[in-house]
Amino acid sequence: MHIGMGLICGSKIKDMLDAGFDFTVFLADWHSWINNKLGGNMDNIRLCGEYFKHCFEGLGIESQRVNYVWASELARDISYWEKVVRIGKSASIQRVWRALPIMGRSMDTSDMESASILYPCMQAADIFQLKLDVACAGIDQRKAHMLARDSADKLGMKKPTCVHTHLLMALSEPEPKTEGQFDENIEMDREIRSKMSKSIPGKCVFVHDTPEEIKKKIGNAFCPPKDVKSNPMLEMAKYAIFPMANKLELDRPAKYGGPLTFENYETLEVAYSKGEIHPLDMKNSIADALTTILKGVREHFTRHPDPLKRMMEIEITR
């Protein structure tokens, strides 16, 4: 689990719990199997799901406050598959195909396994089977959610409200546009293309990383001076650190201006855009903040080392 899921999605889970929602964390083992995650090995996929539970626990989302449901639990019910078929029958093949980027595949992919076409219909059926009022996921999942909303109108089912979280940038410089398209919207295509991915360890921060690993990864991260538009460090501050810590402390020598405390992202962005903060100082403050925020995860896995140990033994694949 990288910090895009752990801190951005995690903070939204906390917000919704605090607002009084009954929150279900959906462990999509069948979907991961279709998408060939972890080599398509179901034992490894289920181990990953258990590891995710421990990560959320370490992030302060206690297991007694949320419901965990496996996709395989839904798959045992014939009424679930009836919903999958009904959704498929209510939508054109082109409409379903447009939702396939939820699997991390571009819209013009032609060598995809035929089982993949089930994926968006299953995601929509998940919402109805779980009787959700609100579906919450990353913004890259919105087309599957729109498929569910469209299907609800046609099939007379409850239309879900949808909440979408930001996709955190990878630590590297955003890559120029390459082959393939993930979204018709240029800005959204760029966001999906440059998002943090657990399959590229050097370009992401895992929630269980040691302080040394965090410092090394952040130290090597892309952080152009004065640039607040395509800067992974500013993104991390805005979407991961301020929502969790409500401030960012900048510790620097007196000869360079001394320490600063930013109470909100807006003042940080202005200061950085004016060149008042050196990229190295920004990186150091981000690394320190992440180290503090993720302390609970490290302590949790110190007490419960087996899930992380077993997870680290698995080869991570896209």
N, C-alpha and C positions, 0 to 999 in steps of 0.2 A: 504494500500500500504506500503510494507516494503522497506527498503533502497536498496535492491537488484534491484528492479524494478525502484524505484524513482531516485536513484543516478546513478546506472550503465546504465540502459536503458535510463534514462533521460539525462545523459551526452552525450550518443550516438545520441539521437534525436537532441540535441543542436549542436553537431558536424556537423550533416548532414544538418541541417537548415543553419548553417554558411557557409557550402560548396555550398549552392544554391539549395538544393533539395526541392521539394514540398513533405512534409511529411504528411502521413495519419496515425493517431492513430486509430487502429481498435478496437472497443468495441464489444467483441465477446459474445453477450448475448445468442445467440442460442447455441454456443459451451459450455458456462457455464451451460446452462440448461441441455444439454446432459450429462455433467460431474457432474451433481447434486451439483454444487457449490451453497452455501447459501441455501441448502435444495432443490434446483431445483425450487425455487420460483422466477418466472420471474420478479415480481414487485421488489423484493429485489435485484435481479441481475441488473436491470436497475438503481436502486438507487445507487448501487455500481459503475456503470459506470459513473454516474453524479459526484459521490464523487471523482473518479479517475481524471476527468477533473479538479476539484478544486485542487487536489494534484499537478498536472502538472503545473497549473497556479501558485501555491505557490512556485514551484521549478524554476520559471522563464521561463517556456515555455508558452508564451502568446497564448491565444486561437486563435487570429487572425493570428498567424504564422503557425498553423497546421490545418489539416482537421480532423474532427471527423466523423467516419462512423460506424454505428451499423450493426452488422451481420443481424439483422432483416430487415434492408433496402435491403440488397442483397437478402434475402430469399423471398422477394415479387416478384422477377423477375424470370420467368420460365427459362430464359436462364442460370441463376446461377445453378439451379438444373439439367439442361441438362449437364453442365460442371461436376457437382458432379458425375453423372451417367457415363459420358464418362471416367472420371478419374478412377472410380471403375472398368469399363470394360477393361481398359488398363493395370490394375495391378492385380496380383494374390492375393488371400486372405492372403497368407503368407507375401507378400510384404507390404500390408496395416497393417497387424497385428504387424509387426516390428515397425511401427510408433506409436503404441498405448501408449508407455511411455510418449508421450507429454501430456497425460491426468493425469500423476502422478501415473500410474498403472504399475506394473511390467510386463515384457514380458510373464510371465507364468501364469498370472491371468486367471482364468477359469470361474468366477462367474460374469463377466461383462455384463451389459445390452446390448442387441443386437444393440441398437441405436448407441453404441460407435463405431461400425465399420464405421459409416458415418464420424466420426470426422476427421481422416486424409484426406479423400477425400474432405471434406469441406474446410479444411485448404489450400489444394492445389488450390481448385476452388476459394477461396477468392483472391488469388494472381492474377489469370487470370481475374476475374471479375473486380478487381480494376485497372487492366492494369498497374501493378507495374513493374518498372525497377529493383528495389531492394527490397528484403524482409528482414526485420530486426527483430530478436527475440533472445531469450536466446539460448544457445548452445543445450539445451535439445529439441529444436524444429527442429533441423537440419534434422531429418529423414522425417518429413512432407515436408520440403523444397526440399529434394532430391526426394521425390515422385513427387513434382511439376515439377522439372527439368526433371525427367525421362518421365513424362506424356507429357511435352511440346514437346519432340522429337517425341513421338508417335502420338500426335494429331495435330502437326503442329502449336503449339501456341508459343508465345514468352517465351523463357527460362529466368527466373529471376536470377540475381546475388543475393547471399545470404550473409548477414552479421550477425554474431552470437556473442552475448555478454556472458561474464563469468557468472557463477552461484555463487553468494556469499554464503559462508559457514554460517551455523547457528552458534549461539554464544556458543553452547555446544561442548564438546569433540566429535569428529567424532565417530559415532557408529561402532562397528565391523560389518562385513558383516552378514546380516540376510537372511531370506528366500526371494526369489524373485530376479529377475535380471532386471535392467532398460536399460542396454546396453551391447552389446557383448564385447566392449572395457573396460578393467578392470578399467583404470583411469577415463574414462567417467562415468562408473557405480558408482564409488565412489563419483564423483563430484555431480551427480544427487541425490544420496542417502543422501549426507550430506548438501544439499542446504538449505538456509534459507526459512522458510515456515511461511506464515501469520497465519496458523491454529495452530501454537504453539507459542503463544504470548511471552512467557518468553525467547524464543530462537531467537527472531528477534527484530529489531528496526523498529518501524513504522515511517513514515515520519512526522506524526503529534504528536509524543511523546513529552512530556514536558521535559525540562532539567533534572528534578528530575528523571523521568522515564528512560531517556537515561543513566544518571549516575548510576542508580541502575542496569540496565540490563548489561551495560558494566562492572560494578564492579563485577558482578557475572559470567562474561564470562570466557571461557577457554582460558588461555594464558600461555602456558608452557615456562619456561626460555630457551633462546637460540634457541628455535624451530621455524624455519621459513617455515616449510613444511606443517604443519597441525595446523596453528595458526590463528583463526578467526580475531584477532586484526591486524595481518600483512596483511591478505587478505583485510580487510576493508580499511586499509591505501592504499594499492596498487590499488584497483579497485574502491573505492568510494571516498576517500578523496583527493588524489593527482590529479585525473582528474578534480575535482571540485574546489579545493583550491590551487593547484600547490605547496603546501608546508605543512609541519606538524611541529607545534611548541611544544616542550617538555618543560614544566614548572616544574622545580624541585628545591629543596633547594640547596644552594651553597655547603653544606657539602656533597652532593651526586653528585656534578659535575656541578651544575648550569644549567640554561636554554640552550636549543639547538634548532636550526631551521634546519630542513632537507628540502632541495630544491628538492629532488627527492627520489623515493622509494629505489633505489639501495643502497644509502648510509645509509638509515634507516635499511635496511635488514642486511647489513654488521655489523653495530653497534650492532644490537640486537643479531645476531648470535654469536658475541664475548662476550656477557654478559655485554656490556657497558650500557645497558638500563634495568632497573628493570621492571618486568611485571606490577607492580602497576603504575609506571610512564607512561608506554605505554598505559595502560587503561585510565588513567586520560587525557592524551593528545588526545586519540581517542574520548573520551566522549566530551571534550571541542570542538574539531573540528566539530563533528557531530552537537552539539548544535548550533554552529555558522552557519553551512551550511544549517541546517533545519529551521533557524529562519524565513525565508520567508513563509514557510508553516504554521507555528504557527500563524504568523501575518495575513495570508490570512483567516484562519479559525476563528480568532478573529473577523474579519470583516464579514465573511460569516459562522456563526456557525451551521446553520441548516443541511447542508449535512453531516458534521462530527457527529453531535448529532444523526441524524437518522441512520447513519451507525453503530454507537456504540451500538445502540439498537438491531441490528440484531445479531443473533447467528452465529458466524463464523464457517463454517464447511470445511472440506477438499473438 
